[in-house]
Amino acid sequence: MERNNETIICISTALEFRDRQLLEHSMHTAHIAQCIAKILIADGFRHALPTCEDILRIGIVHDVGKLNIPDAVLMKSRGLTKRETETVRFHPTWGAEFVSKVPSLKHLAVYVHQHHEEPNGNGYPLGLKIDDIRPASRLINVCDRFSAMTMDRPYRRSIAPSHVIGILEKDIEVFFGRRNKKAIIQCLLSIQQIQYIARDEDTHPFIKQSIHKISAGV
């Protein structure tokens, strides 16, 4: 467990050095995913989801493949060209390849690889349809998109959470069923956008504290 957490801290530090907002987004995604995972597990999804500790880890590392994207593309403040879009769409594959080479995390690579797959088969990079997308990847998909849309980005301002819910609502139902949709939406609406890392704060203690709390089920 300790070795797993130290590995996550190292990856988180790399994300921060590359782009502080990338780390904040990853931590936010992980926090939302952990909250929703508890709801799904309580409702009988335990057999299909990894542990809450692994959900946290997937959330933090899901965008590690973006470390391979040039700054000129990753931080571009206007629309991407077709070639740039294709480059960005490689990041789940790069991330899965990276995670698969870390012995303590390699079992999570499949979830990283699938986190941009969509229920209608129009996602990337594999074009999977709903039955072939792992439940944990569905969860990270929803949380990733919610976090990304409710944060300021280089190319647009943040979108109101209630509006983002309207965008995601159909996919949430397809991914998790009507029975769970209402609880998931309530969870998303209750989570305020958190600026996890103040600019004058040392990142390492924060990450350690977050991992400890979620690993302990707090």
Summary of the structure (lengths in Angstrom):
residues: 218
radius of gyration: 16.2
end to end distance: 16.7
largest distance: 44.8
contacts: 679
relative contact order: 0.16
helix: 67%
strand: 1%
